[in-house]
Amino acid sequence: MTNSMDRKNNLKTPESIITLIPIVISSGIAILLIIFYLTPQFIKSNKVNLELNALIKKKNDLDDLKSQYKKINQKFDKLNNEKAIIIEKISGTSNLDTLLAKLGELGEKNSIEFASIVPKKVINFIANSDTEKKNKKNNLANSNFDPLLVEGIKKYLIDFSFVTDFSNLLSFLRELEFQDNIILLDNINLKLKPQNINDSHEMLEVKLRMTFYGKI
């Protein structure tokens, strides 16, 4: 009991209090350092770490986007090539003037006497709304729907009237099939031409509409 009281008295002595002061001060400084320096540094370090992780994620996302962009570009190039092939198959390599000149050559070769060439209409491709596209898919018999009239192509409707015999007419029509451009025939009207006494064979008066497809 006496020893215990002696220890308590020793702790209260000036010497013991003086020795505790540096410890208290050091502890206070340490606490202040933790509060005012280390804690902000920790918060800042944590923030930098989060930003770094975000940047890494963005970089990975960017790499993914670049890869997707490359794939999309390849698909786009492929579609463009396919589109160019389709346009060439439909419209050929000749423009309208060249094609008409070629028809003149074929007519002369097959003894075709052209009476008139009358352009009736030029139709440009117009992009349709999604609704109209669905309607056309469901109703292919729609007379306004032309599957050959695609983007990059014009459609020309021209009425021809000429005189020839049956044999030359067949030869002329066969040669039309081998032209670069797609040529469709419509509204064909044939009738015998009144004959003179000196005519050796029957001649036909031909009226028809030709539809050509050319590049824009």
Buried (B, 14 or more C-beta within 10 A) or exposed (E): EEEEEEEEEEEEEEEEEEEEEEEEEEEEEEEEEEEEEEEEEEEEEEEEEEEEEEEEEEEEEEEEEEEEEEEEEEEEEEEEEEEEEBBEEBBBEBBBEBBBEBBEEBBEEBBBBBEEBEEEEEBEBEEEEEEBEEEBEEEEEEEEBBEBBBEBBBBBBBBBBBBBBEEBBEBBBEBBEEBBBBBBEEEEEEEEBEEEEEEEEEBBBBBBBBBBBBBE
